Structure formats: C-alpha cells, structure tokens
Amino acid sequence: MTETPRHAPPFYCPYCGEENIRPHGEESSGYRCGSCLRVWNLRLIGTITTENQEATS
Ligand SMILES: [Zn+2]
C-alpha cells in the first residue's frame, strides 16, 4: 500500500550537515546519518498557499 508518494531523499543531514545519509527502517521517511548517528524522520506535514501565508492564528 502506498500512503504517501516517496519524497526525494535529502542531501544533507539536518542535524550535522553531512551527506552520509541512508534510508533507515521500514518507513520510507526514515533516515539515518552515518556521521552523527542520528536516526530521524522526514515527513510531509502539508502544503500552504501563498494567499494564506499572512494568516495569523
Ligand atoms: Zn548527521
């Protein structure tokens, strides 16, 4: 089953900035960094429109 389309893999670790990233685990959004050894999840929250960008909560 395909819940969400697979995103493009990230180029850099968001924590240490290294490029030593590999997929991790069963989920397509899981990655691990071989440099800082962090395991993290890249997940899409949603989208916004430019018209709504100035909206305040
Ligand atoms: Zn890292």
PDB file of the backbone (N, CA, C, O) and the ligand in Angstrom, with CONECT records:
HET     ZN  A 101       1
ATOM      1  N   MET A   1       0.842  -1.198   0.000  1.00  0.00           N
ATOM      2  CA  MET A   1       0.000   0.000   0.000  1.00  0.00           C
ATOM      3  C   MET A   1       0.877   1.247   0.000  1.00  0.00           C
ATOM      4  O   MET A   1       1.902   1.323   0.678  1.00  0.00           O
ATOM      5  N   THR A   2       0.442   2.194  -0.768  1.00  0.00           N
ATOM      6  CA  THR A   2       1.215   3.426  -0.847  1.00  0.00           C
ATOM      7  C   THR A   2       0.412   4.555  -0.214  1.00  0.00           C
ATOM      8  O   THR A   2      -0.576   5.021  -0.781  1.00  0.00           O
ATOM      9  N   GLU A   3       0.836   4.982   0.940  1.00  0.00           N
ATOM     10  CA  GLU A   3       0.097   6.034   1.645  1.00  0.00           C
ATOM     11  C   GLU A   3       0.463   7.409   1.098  1.00  0.00           C
ATOM     12  O   GLU A   3      -0.401   8.207   0.733  1.00  0.00           O
ATOM     13  N   THR A   4       1.747   7.658   1.052  1.00  0.00           N
ATOM     14  CA  THR A   4       2.199   8.943   0.535  1.00  0.00           C
ATOM     15  C   THR A   4       3.284   8.683  -0.501  1.00  0.00           C
ATOM     16  O   THR A   4       4.085   7.761  -0.348  1.00  0.00           O
ATOM     17  N   PRO A   5       3.310   9.474  -1.532  1.00  0.00           N
ATOM     18  CA  PRO A   5       4.373   9.309  -2.527  1.00  0.00           C
ATOM     19  C   PRO A   5       5.734   9.567  -1.886  1.00  0.00           C
ATOM     20  O   PRO A   5       5.892  10.452  -1.045  1.00  0.00           O
ATOM     21  N   ARG A   6       6.686   8.787  -2.301  1.00  0.00           N
ATOM     22  CA  ARG A   6       8.010   8.925  -1.718  1.00  0.00           C
ATOM     23  C   ARG A   6       8.631  10.248  -2.145  1.00  0.00           C
ATOM     24  O   ARG A   6       8.641  10.614  -3.321  1.00  0.00           O
ATOM     25  N   HIS A   7       9.137  10.933  -1.164  1.00  0.00           N
ATOM     26  CA  HIS A   7       9.775  12.216  -1.444  1.00  0.00           C
ATOM     27  C   HIS A   7      11.188  11.982  -1.961  1.00  0.00           C
ATOM     28  O   HIS A   7      11.724  10.877  -1.878  1.00  0.00           O
ATOM     29  N   ALA A   8      11.757  13.013  -2.480  1.00  0.00           N
ATOM     30  CA  ALA A   8      13.149  12.928  -2.890  1.00  0.00           C
ATOM     31  C   ALA A   8      14.023  12.813  -1.641  1.00  0.00           C
ATOM     32  O   ALA A   8      13.767  13.496  -0.649  1.00  0.00           O
ATOM     33  N   PRO A   9      15.026  11.980  -1.673  1.00  0.00           N
ATOM     34  CA  PRO A   9      15.878  11.829  -0.499  1.00  0.00           C
ATOM     35  C   PRO A   9      16.637  13.116  -0.204  1.00  0.00           C
ATOM     36  O   PRO A   9      17.058  13.816  -1.125  1.00  0.00           O
ATOM     37  N   PRO A  10      16.809  13.424   1.051  1.00  0.00           N
ATOM     38  CA  PRO A  10      17.532  14.640   1.418  1.00  0.00           C
ATOM     39  C   PRO A  10      19.019  14.507   1.099  1.00  0.00           C
ATOM     40  O   PRO A  10      19.560  13.401   1.073  1.00  0.00           O
ATOM     41  N   PHE A  11      19.655  15.608   0.865  1.00  0.00           N
ATOM     42  CA  PHE A  11      21.074  15.604   0.529  1.00  0.00           C
ATOM     43  C   PHE A  11      21.958  15.723   1.760  1.00  0.00           C
ATOM     44  O   PHE A  11      23.072  15.200   1.806  1.00  0.00           O
ATOM     45  N   TYR A  12      21.433  16.423   2.752  1.00  0.00           N
ATOM     46  CA  TYR A  12      22.250  16.687   3.926  1.00  0.00           C
ATOM     47  C   TYR A  12      21.504  16.302   5.193  1.00  0.00           C
ATOM     48  O   TYR A  12      20.281  16.409   5.270  1.00  0.00           O
ATOM     49  N   CYS A  13      22.254  15.856   6.176  1.00  0.00           N
ATOM     50  CA  CYS A  13      21.678  15.613   7.481  1.00  0.00           C
ATOM     51  C   CYS A  13      21.262  16.950   8.087  1.00  0.00           C
ATOM     52  O   CYS A  13      22.072  17.876   8.134  1.00  0.00           O
ATOM     53  N   PRO A  14      20.017  17.073   8.553  1.00  0.00           N
ATOM     54  CA  PRO A  14      19.570  18.346   9.120  1.00  0.00           C
ATOM     55  C   PRO A  14      20.204  18.655  10.467  1.00  0.00           C
ATOM     56  O   PRO A  14      20.037  19.758  10.987  1.00  0.00           O
ATOM     57  N   TYR A  15      20.917  17.717  11.033  1.00  0.00           N
ATOM     58  CA  TYR A  15      21.482  17.927  12.367  1.00  0.00           C
ATOM     59  C   TYR A  15      22.960  18.257  12.325  1.00  0.00           C
ATOM     60  O   TYR A  15      23.434  19.109  13.077  1.00  0.00           O
ATOM     61  N   CYS A  16      23.686  17.587  11.452  1.00  0.00           N
ATOM     62  CA  CYS A  16      25.130  17.840  11.420  1.00  0.00           C
ATOM     63  C   CYS A  16      25.581  18.368  10.058  1.00  0.00           C
ATOM     64  O   CYS A  16      26.706  18.850   9.920  1.00  0.00           O
ATOM     65  N   GLY A  17      24.708  18.277   9.054  1.00  0.00           N
ATOM     66  CA  GLY A  17      25.037  18.845   7.761  1.00  0.00           C
ATOM     67  C   GLY A  17      25.868  17.947   6.866  1.00  0.00           C
ATOM     68  O   GLY A  17      26.263  18.351   5.772  1.00  0.00           O
ATOM     69  N   GLU A  18      26.135  16.741   7.319  1.00  0.00           N
ATOM     70  CA  GLU A  18      26.925  15.831   6.496  1.00  0.00           C
ATOM     71  C   GLU A  18      26.046  15.156   5.449  1.00  0.00           C
ATOM     72  O   GLU A  18      24.819  15.187   5.538  1.00  0.00           O
ATOM     73  N   GLU A  19      26.677  14.557   4.474  1.00  0.00           N
ATOM     74  CA  GLU A  19      25.941  13.929   3.377  1.00  0.00           C
ATOM     75  C   GLU A  19      25.858  12.416   3.530  1.00  0.00           C
ATOM     76  O   GLU A  19      25.398  11.725   2.622  1.00  0.00           O
ATOM     77  N   ASN A  20      26.283  11.921   4.624  1.00  0.00           N
ATOM     78  CA  ASN A  20      26.341  10.477   4.844  1.00  0.00           C
ATOM     79  C   ASN A  20      24.991   9.950   5.333  1.00  0.00           C
ATOM     80  O   ASN A  20      24.860   9.513   6.477  1.00  0.00           O
ATOM     81  N   ILE A  21      24.000   9.999   4.458  1.00  0.00           N
ATOM     82  CA  ILE A  21      22.636   9.667   4.824  1.00  0.00           C
ATOM     83  C   ILE A  21      22.197   8.407   4.110  1.00  0.00           C
ATOM     84  O   ILE A  21      22.469   8.219   2.924  1.00  0.00           O
ATOM     85  N   ARG A  22      21.514   7.546   4.849  1.00  0.00           N
ATOM     86  CA  ARG A  22      20.974   6.334   4.254  1.00  0.00           C
ATOM     87  C   ARG A  22      19.559   6.102   4.771  1.00  0.00           C
ATOM     88  O   ARG A  22      19.215   6.518   5.877  1.00  0.00           O
ATOM     89  N   PRO A  23      18.750   5.437   3.961  1.00  0.00           N
ATOM     90  CA  PRO A  23      17.409   5.087   4.453  1.00  0.00           C
ATOM     91  C   PRO A  23      17.518   4.190   5.672  1.00  0.00           C
ATOM     92  O   PRO A  23      18.461   3.412   5.816  1.00  0.00           O
ATOM     93  N   HIS A  24      16.534   4.320   6.541  1.00  0.00           N
ATOM     94  CA  HIS A  24      16.563   3.557   7.783  1.00  0.00           C
ATOM     95  C   HIS A  24      15.173   3.024   8.074  1.00  0.00           C
ATOM     96  O   HIS A  24      14.190   3.763   8.005  1.00  0.00           O
ATOM     97  N   GLY A  25      15.092   1.764   8.394  1.00  0.00           N
ATOM     98  CA  GLY A  25      13.843   1.183   8.836  1.00  0.00           C
ATOM     99  C   GLY A  25      12.875   0.896   7.702  1.00  0.00           C
ATOM    100  O   GLY A  25      13.209   1.007   6.523  1.00  0.00           O
ATOM    101  N   GLU A  26      11.678   0.528   8.094  1.00  0.00           N
ATOM    102  CA  GLU A  26      10.667   0.125   7.133  1.00  0.00           C
ATOM    103  C   GLU A  26      10.039   1.324   6.441  1.00  0.00           C
ATOM    104  O   GLU A  26       9.697   1.262   5.260  1.00  0.00           O
ATOM    105  N   GLU A  27       9.893   2.400   7.172  1.00  0.00           N
ATOM    106  CA  GLU A  27       9.229   3.561   6.607  1.00  0.00           C
ATOM    107  C   GLU A  27      10.130   4.260   5.597  1.00  0.00           C
ATOM    108  O   GLU A  27      11.344   4.356   5.773  1.00  0.00           O
ATOM    109  N   SER A  28       9.495   4.744   4.536  1.00  0.00           N
ATOM    110  CA  SER A  28      10.270   5.411   3.503  1.00  0.00           C
ATOM    111  C   SER A  28      10.785   6.766   3.974  1.00  0.00           C
ATOM    112  O   SER A  28      11.665   7.350   3.342  1.00  0.00           O
ATOM    113  N   SER A  29      10.241   7.270   5.082  1.00  0.00           N
ATOM    114  CA  SER A  29      10.635   8.598   5.546  1.00  0.00           C
ATOM    115  C   SER A  29      11.734   8.521   6.600  1.00  0.00           C
ATOM    116  O   SER A  29      12.176   9.553   7.107  1.00  0.00           O
ATOM    117  N   GLY A  30      12.179   7.311   6.936  1.00  0.00           N
ATOM    118  CA  GLY A  30      13.194   7.180   7.957  1.00  0.00           C
ATOM    119  C   GLY A  30      14.597   7.229   7.365  1.00  0.00           C
ATOM    120  O   GLY A  30      14.873   6.599   6.344  1.00  0.00           O
ATOM    121  N   TYR A  31      15.467   7.970   8.006  1.00  0.00           N
ATOM    122  CA  TYR A  31      16.853   8.061   7.549  1.00  0.00           C
ATOM    123  C   TYR A  31      17.779   8.003   8.738  1.00  0.00           C
ATOM    124  O   TYR A  31      17.408   8.316   9.869  1.00  0.00           O
ATOM    125  N   ARG A  32      18.988   7.596   8.446  1.00  0.00           N
ATOM    126  CA  ARG A  32      19.996   7.661   9.487  1.00  0.00           C
ATOM    127  C   ARG A  32      21.236   8.322   8.923  1.00  0.00           C
ATOM    128  O   ARG A  32      21.544   8.213   7.736  1.00  0.00           O
ATOM    129  N   CYS A  33      21.926   8.997   9.792  1.00  0.00           N
ATOM    130  CA  CYS A  33      23.130   9.705   9.388  1.00  0.00           C
ATOM    131  C   CYS A  33      24.340   8.937   9.885  1.00  0.00           C
ATOM    132  O   CYS A  33      24.452   8.633  11.073  1.00  0.00           O
ATOM    133  N   GLY A  34      25.233   8.630   8.980  1.00  0.00           N
ATOM    134  CA  GLY A  34      26.408   7.880   9.343  1.00  0.00           C
ATOM    135  C   GLY A  34      27.463   8.708  10.046  1.00  0.00           C
ATOM    136  O   GLY A  34      28.436   8.163  10.568  1.00  0.00           O
ATOM    137  N   SER A  35      27.283  10.014  10.064  1.00  0.00           N
ATOM    138  CA  SER A  35      28.272  10.874  10.693  1.00  0.00           C
ATOM    139  C   SER A  35      27.938  11.153  12.154  1.00  0.00           C
ATOM    140  O   SER A  35      28.785  11.000  13.034  1.00  0.00           O
ATOM    141  N   CYS A  36      26.688  11.564  12.406  1.00  0.00           N
ATOM    142  CA  CYS A  36      26.303  11.862  13.787  1.00  0.00           C
ATOM    143  C   CYS A  36      25.476  10.723  14.379  1.00  0.00           C
ATOM    144  O   CYS A  36      25.116  10.764  15.555  1.00  0.00           O
ATOM    145  N   LEU A  37      25.177   9.711  13.571  1.00  0.00           N
ATOM    146  CA  LEU A  37      24.478   8.508  14.019  1.00  0.00           C
ATOM    147  C   LEU A  37      23.063   8.789  14.488  1.00  0.00           C
ATOM    148  O   LEU A  37      22.470   7.987  15.210  1.00  0.00           O
ATOM    149  N   ARG A  38      22.528   9.916  14.082  1.00  0.00           N
ATOM    150  CA  ARG A  38      21.142  10.201  14.429  1.00  0.00           C
ATOM    151  C   ARG A  38      20.215   9.482  13.457  1.00  0.00           C
ATOM    152  O   ARG A  38      20.530   9.319  12.279  1.00  0.00           O
ATOM    153  N   VAL A  39      19.086   9.064  13.964  1.00  0.00           N
ATOM    154  CA  VAL A  39      18.030   8.494  13.138  1.00  0.00           C
ATOM    155  C   VAL A  39      16.859   9.447  13.183  1.00  0.00           C
ATOM    156  O   VAL A  39      16.405   9.836  14.259  1.00  0.00           O
ATOM    157  N   TRP A  40      16.377   9.818  12.033  1.00  0.00           N
ATOM    158  CA  TRP A  40      15.325  10.838  12.000  1.00  0.00           C
ATOM    159  C   TRP A  40      14.325  10.524  10.912  1.00  0.00           C
ATOM    160  O   TRP A  40      14.505   9.622  10.093  1.00  0.00           O
ATOM    161  N   ASN A  41      13.279  11.297  10.939  1.00  0.00           N
ATOM    162  CA  ASN A  41      12.138  11.043  10.093  1.00  0.00           C
ATOM    163  C   ASN A  41      11.823  12.297   9.293  1.00  0.00           C
ATOM    164  O   ASN A  41      11.662  13.386   9.843  1.00  0.00           O
ATOM    165  N   LEU A  42      11.742  12.115   7.993  1.00  0.00           N
ATOM    166  CA  LEU A  42      11.379  13.238   7.139  1.00  0.00           C
ATOM    167  C   LEU A  42       9.932  13.047   6.712  1.00  0.00           C
ATOM    168  O   LEU A  42       9.604  12.111   5.982  1.00  0.00           O
ATOM    169  N   ARG A  43       9.081  13.937   7.172  1.00  0.00           N
ATOM    170  CA  ARG A  43       7.661  13.732   6.959  1.00  0.00           C
ATOM    171  C   ARG A  43       7.012  15.014   6.436  1.00  0.00           C
ATOM    172  O   ARG A  43       7.299  16.120   6.895  1.00  0.00           O
ATOM    173  N   LEU A  44       6.140  14.823   5.474  1.00  0.00           N
ATOM    174  CA  LEU A  44       5.395  15.955   4.939  1.00  0.00           C
ATOM    175  C   LEU A  44       4.238  16.284   5.856  1.00  0.00           C
ATOM    176  O   LEU A  44       3.437  15.412   6.191  1.00  0.00           O
ATOM    177  N   ILE A  45       4.147  17.529   6.261  1.00  0.00           N
ATOM    178  CA  ILE A  45       3.036  17.936   7.117  1.00  0.00           C
ATOM    179  C   ILE A  45       1.854  18.371   6.263  1.00  0.00           C
ATOM    180  O   ILE A  45       0.712  18.009   6.548  1.00  0.00           O
ATOM    181  N   GLY A  46       2.116  19.131   5.240  1.00  0.00           N
ATOM    182  CA  GLY A  46       1.035  19.592   4.381  1.00  0.00           C
ATOM    183  C   GLY A  46       1.544  20.654   3.437  1.00  0.00           C
ATOM    184  O   GLY A  46       2.748  20.802   3.229  1.00  0.00           O
ATOM    185  N   THR A  47       0.627  21.378   2.881  1.00  0.00           N
ATOM    186  CA  THR A  47       1.009  22.442   1.974  1.00  0.00           C
ATOM    187  C   THR A  47       0.262  23.719   2.342  1.00  0.00           C
ATOM    188  O   THR A  47      -0.802  23.681   2.959  1.00  0.00           O
ATOM    189  N   ILE A  48       0.831  24.825   1.957  1.00  0.00           N
ATOM    190  CA  ILE A  48       0.155  26.090   2.149  1.00  0.00           C
ATOM    191  C   ILE A  48       0.023  26.769   0.807  1.00  0.00           C
ATOM    192  O   ILE A  48       0.725  26.438  -0.148  1.00  0.00           O
ATOM    193  N   THR A  49      -0.858  27.693   0.750  1.00  0.00           N
ATOM    194  CA  THR A  49      -0.964  28.518  -0.439  1.00  0.00           C
ATOM    195  C   THR A  49      -0.406  29.888  -0.113  1.00  0.00           C
ATOM    196  O   THR A  49      -0.406  30.311   1.043  1.00  0.00           O
ATOM    197  N   THR A  50       0.057  30.559  -1.108  1.00  0.00           N
ATOM    198  CA  THR A  50       0.671  31.856  -0.867  1.00  0.00           C
ATOM    199  C   THR A  50      -0.353  32.866  -0.364  1.00  0.00           C
ATOM    200  O   THR A  50       0.002  33.835   0.306  1.00  0.00           O
ATOM    201  N   GLU A  51      -1.627  32.638  -0.689  1.00  0.00           N
ATOM    202  CA  GLU A  51      -2.660  33.574  -0.229  1.00  0.00           C
ATOM    203  C   GLU A  51      -2.837  33.493   1.285  1.00  0.00           C
ATOM    204  O   GLU A  51      -3.164  34.478   1.947  1.00  0.00           O
ATOM    205  N   ASN A  52      -2.613  32.297   1.809  1.00  0.00           N
ATOM    206  CA  ASN A  52      -2.840  32.089   3.244  1.00  0.00           C
ATOM    207  C   ASN A  52      -1.595  32.359   4.075  1.00  0.00           C
ATOM    208  O   ASN A  52      -1.616  32.217   5.298  1.00  0.00           O
ATOM    209  N   GLN A  53      -0.532  32.741   3.428  1.00  0.00           N
ATOM    210  CA  GLN A  53       0.721  32.845   4.135  1.00  0.00           C
ATOM    211  C   GLN A  53       0.697  33.908   5.230  1.00  0.00           C
ATOM    212  O   GLN A  53       1.390  33.771   6.238  1.00  0.00           O
ATOM    213  N   GLU A  54      -0.089  34.963   5.044  1.00  0.00           N
ATOM    214  CA  GLU A  54      -0.097  36.022   6.022  1.00  0.00           C
ATOM    215  C   GLU A  54      -1.138  35.793   7.113  1.00  0.00           C
ATOM    216  O   GLU A  54      -1.283  36.609   8.023  1.00  0.00           O
ATOM    217  N   ALA A  55      -1.837  34.717   7.020  1.00  0.00           N
ATOM    218  CA  ALA A  55      -2.870  34.443   8.015  1.00  0.00           C
ATOM    219  C   ALA A  55      -2.239  34.216   9.394  1.00  0.00           C
ATOM    220  O   ALA A  55      -1.246  33.500   9.530  1.00  0.00           O
ATOM    221  N   THR A  56      -2.826  34.829  10.390  1.00  0.00           N
ATOM    222  CA  THR A  56      -2.338  34.645  11.742  1.00  0.00           C
ATOM    223  C   THR A  56      -3.366  33.874  12.547  1.00  0.00           C
ATOM    224  O   THR A  56      -4.572  34.019  12.347  1.00  0.00           O
ATOM    225  N   SER A  57      -2.881  33.071  13.436  1.00  0.00           N
ATOM    226  CA  SER A  57      -3.780  32.226  14.226  1.00  0.00           C
ATOM    227  C   SER A  57      -4.315  32.937  15.444  1.00  0.00           C
ATOM    228  O   SER A  57      -5.085  32.356  16.209  1.00  0.00           O
TER     229      SER A  57
HETATM  230 ZN    ZN A 101      24.156  13.865  10.922  1.00  0.00          ZN2+
END
